[in-house]
């Protein structure tokens, strides 16, 4: 009788523990029997900018943290953030602009770590012997091609105004992203939006094959002090499963640390699972990402740490550029709790 009573009590205790674990949103700890599957929206094709995630998969860093991570290509940062908000992905590669727009529309996403600690955008152009583009004044009257839904259409006018130029100083054109690079190389447009760690090395590689050379002007060199892309999730996941978020974030930055220390090996790891990528362009993407993933201004803080003052200036610029009327405090846009 006592034996059966003891078994019933043990079963009851186990049941209570399981219920409490579910209520607290905890996941199986590293080394546990269960592996938590999560999906990540890369916002675009696999490339150097998201290389830390790909390396973390290849090196088994997620597996060590009890996670099975599946990545999927995305179709732009704004869509990636919205799809995370809709619950289609646990995590995504997104930027403060997309997070703020999402929140202005009732969404509840938040940045949980920086990858591009500086804005990685630039204006690319084909170098010509009879034309020098060294300052924003040199861009007067030139045409700029940007994706139809790209933030460039809002950022560039506000950026020009910050540099005491009129918003129409450059002629903005909305194009299908697939035709931007060919249009630039064929001379149909003068400038194209390009991104370090992403399409800039690809564009340079295409130009070299055509006997041309790409030059670029970086936004951040002309009064644009914004955070770029980072890791995004939802407030719901943060509240209900903080341990899951922490394990994902820590494994991801372990991947970026490895990519910084071993760029060649990181490229080989990525190429094993993405054989169609151009190795030279990938190495250039990795090199560019490595230059902006660490922020010297945060001292001895870990990778991913975001400064409150810089996030505030980021929020102020975005609200003005996109005419956002919904108040957005920096604390609503990001959190450092998972990179501490």
FILOTOR-216155 format. One line per 5 residues: number of its first residue (from 0); their letters; for each residue x, y, z of C-alpha. Coordinates in steps of 0.1 Angstrom, whole numbers, plus 5000, padded with zeros to 4 digits. Layout:
BEGIN
NUM) a) X,Y,Z ~ ...
***
This chain:
BEGIN
0) xxxxx) 5000,5000,5000 ~ 5028,5024,5010 ~ 5047,5015,4977 ~ 5017,5024,4956 ~ 5011,5056,4976
5) xxxxx) 5048,5066,4971 ~ 5045,5061,4934 ~ 5014,5082,4932 ~ 5031,5110,4951 ~ 5062,5109,4929
10) xxxxx) 5040,5110,4898 ~ 5021,5140,4912 ~ 5053,5159,4919 ~ 5066,5153,4884 ~ 5033,5165,4870
15) xxxxx) 5035,5197,4891 ~ 5070,5203,4879 ~ 5059,5199,4843 ~ 5030,5223,4847 ~ 5052,5249,4864
20) xxxxx) 5079,5246,4837 ~ 5052,5252,4810 ~ 5038,5281,4829 ~ 5072,5297,4832 ~ 5080,5292,4796
25) xxxxx) 5112,5272,4802 ~ 5126,5249,4776 ~ 5147,5218,4780 ~ 5182,5229,4793 ~ 5213,5221,4773
30) xxxxx) 5221,5185,4776 ~ 5185,5176,4781 ~ 5168,5149,4761 ~ 5145,5173,4742 ~ 5157,5197,4715
35) xxxxx) 5138,5229,4708 ~ 5132,5236,4672 ~ 5132,5273,4661 ~ 5130,5291,4628 ~ 5150,5321,4618
40) xxxxx) 5141,5346,4590 ~ 5174,5358,4574 ~ 5157,5387,4557 ~ 5174,5379,4524 ~ 5196,5351,4510
45) xxxxx) 5223,5335,4531 ~ 5253,5358,4531 ~ 5281,5372,4553 ~ 5259,5396,4573 ~ 5240,5366,4587
50) xxxxx) 5271,5344,4587 ~ 5273,5341,4625 ~ 5239,5323,4625 ~ 5251,5300,4597 ~ 5284,5293,4615
55) xxxxx) 5266,5286,4648 ~ 5246,5259,4630 ~ 5276,5244,4613 ~ 5298,5244,4644 ~ 5270,5229,4666
60) xxxxx) 5268,5259,4689 ~ 5230,5259,4688 ~ 5229,5221,4694 ~ 5251,5226,4725 ~ 5224,5249,4738
65) xxxxx) 5196,5224,4731 ~ 5184,5241,4699 ~ 5177,5229,4664 ~ 5178,5260,4642 ~ 5163,5262,4607
70) xxxxx) 5170,5292,4586 ~ 5149,5305,4558 ~ 5156,5331,4532 ~ 5136,5363,4536 ~ 5123,5391,4513
75) xxxxx) 5135,5422,4530 ~ 5139,5435,4566 ~ 5104,5449,4570 ~ 5087,5417,4559 ~ 5111,5396,4581
80) xxxxx) 5102,5416,4612 ~ 5065,5414,4604 ~ 5066,5377,4599 ~ 5084,5373,4633 ~ 5056,5394,4648
85) xxxxx) 5030,5371,4632 ~ 5046,5340,4648 ~ 5059,5325,4616 ~ 5094,5326,4629 ~ 5108,5328,4665
90) xxxxx) 5137,5350,4654 ~ 5147,5373,4625 ~ 5174,5395,4611 ~ 5159,5430,4613 ~ 5168,5466,4619
95) xxxxx) 5154,5494,4642 ~ 5136,5510,4612 ~ 5116,5478,4606 ~ 5110,5473,4643 ~ 5097,5508,4648
100) xxxxx) 5074,5506,4617 ~ 5061,5473,4630 ~ 5054,5487,4664 ~ 5037,5518,4649 ~ 5013,5494,4632
105) xxxxx) 5005,5476,4665 ~ 5032,5450,4664 ~ 5053,5439,4694 ~ 5088,5431,4681 ~ 5120,5441,4698
110) xxxxx) 5157,5440,4690 ~ 5176,5416,4713 ~ 5211,5422,4700 ~ 5230,5443,4674 ~ 5250,5428,4645
115) xxxxx) 5255,5459,4625 ~ 5266,5484,4652 ~ 5268,5510,4624 ~ 5244,5516,4595 ~ 5257,5494,4567
120) xxxxx) 5241,5512,4539 ~ 5259,5530,4511 ~ 5253,5545,4476 ~ 5272,5525,4450 ~ 5283,5538,4416
125) xxxxx) 5304,5527,4387 ~ 5337,5546,4387 ~ 5344,5568,4356 ~ 5376,5586,4347 ~ 5357,5619,4340
130) xxxxx) 5336,5618,4372 ~ 5345,5619,4408 ~ 5319,5613,4435 ~ 5336,5623,4468 ~ 5309,5643,4486
135) xxxxx) 5271,5645,4487 ~ 5273,5677,4467 ~ 5287,5656,4438 ~ 5254,5636,4437 ~ 5233,5665,4425
140) xxxxx) 5208,5655,4399 ~ 5219,5618,4398 ~ 5194,5590,4398 ~ 5193,5565,4426 ~ 5177,5531,4423
145) xxxxx) 5162,5515,4454 ~ 5139,5485,4460 ~ 5102,5493,4458 ~ 5098,5487,4496 ~ 5133,5497,4507
150) xxxxx) 5137,5522,4535 ~ 5161,5541,4513 ~ 5132,5561,4499 ~ 5126,5576,4533 ~ 5161,5576,4547
155) xxxxx) 5178,5593,4518 ~ 5157,5625,4518 ~ 5160,5629,4556 ~ 5197,5621,4553 ~ 5202,5648,4526
160) xxxxx) 5183,5673,4548 ~ 5206,5665,4577 ~ 5235,5674,4554 ~ 5217,5707,4545 ~ 5207,5696,4511
165) xxxxx) 5172,5695,4496 ~ 5153,5661,4495 ~ 5153,5662,4457 ~ 5191,5666,4455 ~ 5190,5630,4442
170) xxxxx) 5164,5615,4420 ~ 5149,5585,4438 ~ 5136,5556,4416 ~ 5115,5526,4429 ~ 5128,5495,4412
175) xxxxx) 5124,5457,4415 ~ 5154,5447,4436 ~ 5163,5421,4409 ~ 5170,5448,4383 ~ 5190,5473,4404
180) xxxxx) 5224,5458,4399 ~ 5220,5453,4361 ~ 5206,5488,4358 ~ 5236,5503,4375 ~ 5261,5483,4355
185) xxxxx) 5243,5491,4322 ~ 5243,5528,4330 ~ 5205,5531,4333 ~ 5208,5546,4368 ~ 5237,5565,4383
190) xxxxx) 5235,5552,4419 ~ 5223,5520,4435 ~ 5215,5513,4472 ~ 5241,5488,4484 ~ 5248,5472,4518
195) xxxxx) 5281,5461,4534 ~ 5282,5425,4543 ~ 5255,5418,4517 ~ 5251,5430,4481 ~ 5280,5454,4479
200) xxxxx) 5307,5427,4474 ~ 5283,5409,4449 ~ 5279,5441,4429 ~ 5317,5446,4429 ~ 5322,5410,4417
205) xxxxx) 5297,5415,4388 ~ 5314,5448,4379 ~ 5349,5432,4378 ~ 5336,5406,4353 ~ 5324,5435,4331
210) xxxxx) 5357,5453,4334 ~ 5343,5480,4357 ~ 5350,5491,4393 ~ 5325,5500,4420 ~ 5329,5530,4443
215) xxxxx) 5306,5539,4471 ~ 5297,5566,4496 ~ 5287,5553,4531 ~ 5258,5570,4548 ~ 5276,5568,4582
220) xxxxx) 5304,5590,4568 ~ 5279,5618,4563 ~ 5260,5623,4595 ~ 5240,5592,4597 ~ 5245,5576,4632
225) xxxxx) 5221,5547,4633 ~ 5221,5511,4644 ~ 5218,5486,4616 ~ 5205,5451,4616 ~ 5204,5428,4646
230) xxxxx) 5184,5399,4661 ~ 5147,5404,4665 ~ 5120,5385,4683 ~ 5087,5392,4700 ~ 5078,5406,4734
235) xxxxx) 5057,5374,4739 ~ 5086,5351,4734 ~ 5108,5373,4757 ~ 5082,5372,4784 ~ 5072,5335,4781
240) xxxxx) 5104,5318,4771 ~ 5134,5340,4782 ~ 5157,5310,4786 ~ 5151,5300,4750 ~ 5158,5335,4738
245) xxxxx) 5190,5337,4759 ~ 5203,5303,4746 ~ 5196,5314,4710 ~ 5213,5348,4714 ~ 5244,5334,4732
250) xxxxx) 5249,5307,4706 ~ 5244,5332,4678 ~ 5271,5356,4691 ~ 5294,5326,4696 ~ 5290,5321,4659
255) xxxxx) 5299,5358,4652 ~ 5329,5356,4675 ~ 5341,5325,4656 ~ 5336,5343,4623 ~ 5357,5372,4635
260) xxxxx) 5386,5350,4646 ~ 5384,5325,4618 ~ 5370,5342,4587 ~ 5384,5317,4562 ~ 5371,5287,4581
265) xxxxx) 5338,5304,4587 ~ 5334,5308,4549 ~ 5342,5271,4544 ~ 5315,5262,4570 ~ 5289,5283,4552
270) xxxxx) 5298,5270,4518 ~ 5293,5234,4529 ~ 5256,5240,4533 ~ 5253,5268,4507 ~ 5274,5256,4478
275) xxxxx) 5261,5281,4452 ~ 5276,5311,4470 ~ 5305,5329,4454 ~ 5335,5323,4478 ~ 5352,5356,4471
280) xxxxx) 5321,5376,4476 ~ 5313,5357,4507 ~ 5348,5364,4522 ~ 5343,5401,4514 ~ 5309,5400,4531
285) xxxxx) 5324,5384,4561 ~ 5352,5409,4563 ~ 5328,5438,4561 ~ 5305,5423,4587 ~ 5334,5417,4610
290) xxxxx) 5343,5454,4609 ~ 5310,5466,4622 ~ 5298,5437,4645 ~ 5319,5450,4674 ~ 5313,5484,4689
295) xxxxx) 5345,5499,4705 ~ 5324,5526,4722 ~ 5307,5501,4746 ~ 5339,5491,4763 ~ 5341,5456,4776
300) xxxxx) 5304,5448,4769 ~ 5297,5416,4749 ~ 5289,5415,4712 ~ 5254,5427,4706 ~ 5252,5453,4733
305) xxxxx) 5233,5485,4723 ~ 5238,5520,4737 ~ 5207,5538,4750 ~ 5219,5572,4736 ~ 5226,5559,4701
310) xxxxx) 5193,5540,4701 ~ 5175,5572,4711 ~ 5191,5591,4682 ~ 5182,5562,4659 ~ 5146,5564,4671
315) xxxxx) 5145,5602,4666 ~ 5158,5600,4631 ~ 5135,5572,4621 ~ 5104,5590,4635 ~ 5112,5620,4614
320) xxxxx) 5121,5602,4582 ~ 5090,5580,4583 ~ 5066,5604,4599 ~ 5058,5581,4627 ~ 5034,5596,4652
325) xxxxx) 5034,5567,4677 ~ 5058,5574,4705 ~ 5086,5549,4707 ~ 5109,5550,4736 ~ 5143,5533,4732
330) xxxxx) 5133,5508,4759 ~ 5104,5497,4737 ~ 5127,5491,4707 ~ 5154,5470,4722 ~ 5167,5451,4752
335) xxxxx) 5202,5442,4763 ~ 5191,5415,4788 ~ 5202,5386,4767 ~ 5237,5399,4759 ~ 5246,5409,4794
***
